[in-house]
Amino acid sequence: MSLDVTLGHRLGAFALEAAFVAPPGVTVLFGRSGSGKTSVVDAVAGLLRPQRGRIAVDGEVLCDTDRGIWTPPHRRRLGVVFQDGRLFPHLTVRGNLDYGRRFSGRGRDRALEARIVEMLGIGALLDRRPGGLSGGERARVGIGRALLARPRLIVADEPLAALDQSRKAEIMPYFERLRDEVAVPILYVSHDAAEVARLATTVVALEGGRVLAAGPAAEILADPNVVPAGIRAAGAVLEVRVARHHPDGLSELDAGGVALFVPRVERPAGATIRVRIPAQEVILSLEPPRGLSAVNVLPGRIEAIRAGEGPGVLVSLATPGGTVLARITRRSAERMGLAVGGSAHAVVKSVAIAREDLGGR
Amino acid sequence: MGWLPPEAQQALLLSLKVSFWATLASLPLGVLAAHALARWRFPGRGFLNGLVHLPLILPPVVTGYLLLLGFGPQGPFGAPLEALGIGVAFRWTGAALAAAIMAFPLMVRAIRLSIEAVDPRLEQAAGTLGASRPWVFATVTLPLILPGILTGAILAFAKAMGEFGATITFVSNIPGQTQTLPTAIYAFLQVPGGEAAALMLVGVSVAVAMTALALSELLGGWLARRVAGR
């Protein structure tokens, strides 16, 4: 499956001019608020009728303004997961979950229902009404409701934005399981770099209604020119293998032959996971550092230096484990004589790699 | 009800019948008008709004007289109905028509308020799950506005029970045919010695109104809890 989107829409002073192709997997639309993310998903879901454009899922055209094609939302067979859940208050959780199936003309698939209810851990909630559920529970039921409509594409518009950090951490694994276990492609909107790093297969970065960059997640997130959420949120994503767990509470990861130590990862040795290393937390050193408390050192070659807002620069360093971004002051960069092509060592504290930055593949 | 004079009994039963049918028959139309006014954008929306509210601001006698002109035996609507044998002039059905029209603005207002309180994003969500517009209305909007529909229906019923001016102008005050509670009270007050019977009917009116109110509070509370999702 693939999603093919070309849009042109003007709303007051805001102009949306975006085109991208979403391959299978999770495609994250990433950008600040006001970048046009929600307009794009609304157009895909059929809730916004663009002035110009074409939207096709798997070759089936849902919208083509040139040919006058417009499929209304209820015939698109997409599963939309909303930010606030949008559960029907007059129905029980069971009634909410079953809602989409009633209009699909299909019989009940009890095996599928049981599997999704089990996957989302909502078996105990089935007879409750949405009014009594917590935010995290509502979010999970919302995901289940979209899935049980048997969509060909899941569209999720900042499904976690209304939740606090710990609730986010509770829901995120369900999206990871969705990506890894259910073969439904996902179009996911987010402005949270950590969320993007954990989930995205493909990233489409939007800014001011335009596509700034689009491509594989690791590539886009390590590109210093694409930091739509501001330079502070920059951070590279490395795909690493869990090597072993140590008794002192740290896990050892293998990043292209370099050992990284991070707080305990709840994945078995041998598993491949993603680690996001926030650029703010990286120190650069010209020499291999000695006598330092930080245990993670990645040697590499400087690929780019980009001046950002304020006194900082963003340095991207090619290491054996992948590209790492470091945010340092311009003064330091000049004093150290950093230049593209030169070599440097990236130093990262173990605890700087936050829990929410560690995820499954 | 043996303690009521037969004429008063007749008036009470007729009033209940007239109000019941006036409410029931106008309810679907009321929901449609309220939905149109709350959610649709179309030319003539302001005109429809004015038309619906007209009986509320016109003197009831004027509404009754307009009904007589339109639905009287020689009226443009009355003549064909008369030919079909379902004429309404000077019949209980005419009283129901007058009551329904007089109660319509109250009913529409209550339902419209409840429709405006429904989050349109819930209806959007239902659409993305495969429900076409009529299905969205039937499975999401309608259940959520049930408390408003109930309130509208009770208000309309109470208004119909008390309707006087338009009824007496349109269908007169014929005992057993078109004499409702208020017109019966009026008739009793016109004859010497009728005060006792009138007073009894006043008591009955108060009892009916209170019962309707209590019933609506009870049902309304239950429906509101259901709709709130608890």
Interface residues (C-beta under 8 A of the other chain):
Chain A: A45 G46 L47 P72 P73 H74 R75 R76 R77 L78 G79 V80 F82 D84 R86 L87 F88 P89 H90 Y99 G100 R102 F103 S104 R129 P130 G131 G132 R145 A146 A149
Chain B: D119 R121 L122 Q124 A125 A126 G127 T128 L129 G130 A131 S132 R133 W135 V136 T139 V140 P143 L144 R226 V227 A228 G229 R230
